[in-house]
Amino acid sequence: MKHKISVIIPVYNVETYLPRCLDSVINQSYKDLEIILVNDGSQDNSGQICDSYAAKDQRIVVIHKENEGSSCARNVGLDSAKGDFIAFVDSDDYIHHTMFGVMLTHLLEHQLDVVEIRPNYKGSEVPLLNDFEIQDHVVALQRIIEQTTFNVWCRLYRKTVIEDLRFIPKIIHQDVFFTIDVLNRIDKIGFLNLPLYYYNSDNESIIRSTYSLRKITAGIRATEYLTKNLAQYSALKNTLKNYVTYYYTDHYFSLSRHTEIDGDKAFRKKLRKAIMDSFTFKTMNLRSLMVILFPSRVMELVSTSYNKLTSR
C-alpha cells in the first residue's frame, strides 16, 4: 500500500510522556507516514524533544507556535497535512505498533471513509476480540453516544471527508463537535473492536482538572450541539434522552459541591429542567430522581456527602 497517513500530534508541556508517544508512532509497522508535531508554546523541553526526533526521522515535521490550545494546534496540523488519510494522536498517549496498518487495511478493503478502533484505558480488562463490522452512521452514533467515545484519536479519516472541517478554537469537548460533524457526512463507518490506542489517564488535563465555570459552559454547549444536530434521527431519541439525563446529573452534582460557580443557581435550574424533560422510566436512576425531587440546598448536602463516600 502506498497511501500516506498524516498523523497530527498537538504538543504542550508533555516532556515526560512525549518520547513514548513519538516512539510508538515512528515504529509503526506501516511506514508511509507524515508525522506533524505542533508544539503549542510548550514551556518545558517538549519543543526540543520534537526537534531532536525530527533530526533523526525525515517523516517528522515540527511546527512551533504560540500557545492557543489543542484545538488550534490540530487546525494548524490539518492546514499542513499532505497525506491521503488523517489521524490524530495526543502527545501523552501512545499506540500499538500495528494500529495504522490495521486501520488502513480495513478502510481500503471495504472502501470506507472512516475506521474506528477501541481505546485501551489503564486498568481496564479489555478482551482482544478483533471483531470488525461495518455500521451505518446511526448505529455508530448510538454506540459512540452510549460509550461516550467522541475522541477523534480513535479514528482514521479519509482526508477528502474532513479537509474543510476545523476544530472550534479554545473550547473543551472539541471532539464532540468534530465527531458529530464527521458522522453526519458519511453513510457508514468501520468499527474494529480492538484496543490499539493507549490512553494516558495519569497526565493532568483540562478535562480532568478542577471543576470550573469553563467546564460547565462547555459541557452544556457540547450537549446542546449533540441534541440539536441529531434530533432528526428518531432511532436516537431514547439514546439522547439517556445521555442528557446521566451527563447533566453528573454536572448538577458537581455544581452542588461547587456553589461558588453557580451562585444564582442559573446553571442548576437549566440542568434540572433538561433532566426533567429527558427523564423516563428507562433513564431513571436514583441520582437523577434526587435532582428532580430535592431542593437545591438539600442537594448541596447530599452531593457533598456522596462525594466523600465515593472518594474513600
Residue pairs with C-beta under 8 A, 6 or more apart in sequence:
1 30
1 32
1 104
1 105
1 108
2 32
3 32
3 83
3 84
3 85
3 104
3 108
4 32
4 33
4 34
4 82
4 83
4 84
4 85
5 30
5 32
5 33
5 34
5 83
5 84
5 85
5 86
5 87
5 100
5 104
5 156
6 33
6 34
6 36
6 77
6 81
6 82
6 83
6 85
6 86
6 87
6 159
7 25
7 33
7 34
7 35
7 36
7 87
7 88
7 89
7 100
8 36
8 38
8 74
8 77
8 78
8 81
8 86
8 87
8 88
8 89
9 21
9 22
9 25
9 35
9 36
9 37
9 38
9 77
9 88
9 89
9 90
9 91
10 38
10 40
10 70
10 73
10 74
10 77
10 90
10 91
11 18
11 37
11 38
11 39
11 40
11 42
11 46
11 47
11 50
11 73
11 91
12 39
12 40
12 41
12 42
12 46
12 67
12 70
12 73
12 91
13 42
13 43
13 44
13 46
14 21
14 42
14 44
14 46
14 91
14 92
14 203
15 42
15 44
15 45
15 46
15 49
16 203
17 91
17 92
17 93
17 94
17 200
17 203
18 46
18 49
18 50
18 91
18 92
19 49
20 94
21 89
21 90
21 91
21 92
21 93
21 94
22 35
22 37
22 49
22 53
23 94
24 94
24 95
24 96
24 97
24 198
25 33
25 35
25 89
25 95
26 33
26 35
26 53
26 57
26 59
26 60
27 97
28 95
28 97
28 98
28 99
28 100
28 101
29 97
29 98
29 100
29 101
30 98
30 100
30 101
30 104
33 59
33 83
33 100
34 59
34 61
34 81
34 82
34 83
35 57
35 59
35 60
35 61
36 61
36 63
36 77
36 80
36 81
37 50
37 53
37 54
37 60
37 61
37 62
37 63
37 91
38 63
38 65
38 73
38 74
38 76
38 77
39 46
39 47
39 50
39 62
39 63
39 64
39 65
40 65
40 66
40 67
40 68
40 69
40 70
40 72
40 73
41 65
41 66
41 67
41 68
42 67
46 91
47 64
50 60
50 62
51 62
53 60
54 60
54 61
54 62
61 80
63 76
63 77
63 80
65 72
65 73
65 76
68 169
68 170
69 169
69 170
70 90
70 167
70 174
71 167
71 168
71 169
71 170
71 171
71 174
72 167
72 169
72 170
74 88
74 152
74 167
74 174
75 166
75 167
75 169
78 86
78 162
78 163
78 165
78 166
81 159
83 159
84 158
84 159
85 104
85 107
85 156
85 157
85 158
85 159
86 156
86 157
86 158
86 159
86 162
87 100
87 103
87 153
87 155
87 156
87 157
88 152
88 153
89 95
89 153
89 197
90 153
90 200
92 200
92 203
92 205
93 153
93 197
93 198
93 199
93 200
94 198
94 200
95 196
95 197
95 198
96 196
96 197
96 198
98 196
99 117
99 196
99 197
100 156
102 117
102 192
102 194
102 196
103 115
103 117
103 156
103 192
103 196
104 115
104 156
106 112
106 115
106 132
106 190
106 192
107 113
107 114
107 115
107 156
107 158
107 190
110 134
110 190
112 134
112 158
112 188
112 189
112 190
113 157
113 158
113 160
113 161
113 186
113 189
114 155
114 156
114 157
114 158
114 161
114 182
114 186
114 189
114 190
115 155
115 156
115 189
115 190
115 191
115 192
116 140
116 149
116 154
116 155
116 156
116 189
116 190
116 191
116 192
117 154
117 155
117 192
117 194
117 195
117 196
117 197
118 126
118 149
118 154
118 192
118 193
118 194
118 195
118 196
118 197
119 149
119 151
119 154
119 195
119 197
119 198
119 199
120 126
120 195
120 196
120 197
120 198
120 199
121 199
121 201
122 198
122 199
122 200
122 201
122 202
126 195
128 194
128 195
129 193
129 194
130 192
130 193
130 194
131 192
131 193
131 194
132 190
132 191
132 192
132 193
133 190
133 191
133 193
134 188
134 189
134 190
134 191
135 143
135 188
135 189
135 190
135 191
136 187
136 188
137 183
137 184
137 186
137 187
137 188
137 189
138 233
138 235
138 236
140 183
140 188
140 189
140 191
141 180
141 183
141 230
141 233
141 236
141 239
142 235
142 236
142 239
143 149
143 191
144 150
144 179
144 183
145 226
145 236
145 239
145 240
145 243
146 239
146 242
146 243
150 173
150 175
150 176
150 179
150 180
151 175
151 179
152 175
152 178
152 179
153 197
154 197
155 182
157 182
161 182
161 185
161 186
162 182
165 178
165 181
165 182
167 174
167 177
167 178
168 174
168 177
171 177
171 218
171 221
172 206
172 207
172 214
172 215
172 218
172 219
172 222
173 207
173 218
173 219
173 221
173 222
176 222
176 225
176 226
177 222
177 225
180 225
180 226
180 229
180 230
181 229
183 189
184 229
201 208
206 214
206 215
211 254
211 255
211 257
211 258
211 261
212 261
213 261
215 254
216 251
216 254
216 255
216 261
216 262
216 267
219 247
219 251
220 251
220 267
220 270
220 271
223 243
223 244
223 247
223 248
226 240
226 243
227 240
227 244
230 236
230 240
231 240
238 280
238 282
238 283
240 278
241 278
241 279
241 280
241 283
242 278
242 282
242 283
244 274
244 275
244 277
244 278
245 275
245 278
245 279
245 283
245 285
245 288
246 283
246 285
246 288
248 271
248 274
248 275
248 278
249 275
249 285
249 287
249 288
249 291
251 267
251 271
252 268
252 271
252 272
252 275
252 291
252 299
253 287
253 291
253 299
253 303
253 306
253 307
254 303
255 261
255 262
255 267
255 268
255 271
256 268
256 296
256 299
256 300
256 302
256 303
256 304
257 300
257 303
257 304
257 307
259 300
261 267
262 268
265 296
268 296
268 299
271 291
272 291
272 292
275 288
275 291
275 292
276 292
279 288
279 292
290 299
290 302
291 299
294 302
